Amino acid sequence: MIRFDNAHRIKGHKKRDHKHMFENEAQEFEFISPKDLIDELLKLIDDNRRIINEIKRR
């Protein structure tokens, strides 16, 4: 559902770390530290809880 990838070339962007949200296109993401990555993931889960729960019910 929510995934972070290390740097590689993605369509329309230079080589950058990026994230995938559900089935949407990749979005650039700047990796700073493992703690920041975990904080961002927890924030995304919280912000998208309704969508996640809908997917879990399928």
Secondary structure, DSSP 8 states (H G I E B T S, - for coil): -EEEEEEE--TTS-SEEEEEETTS--EE-----HHHHHHHHHHHHHHTHHHHHHHHH-
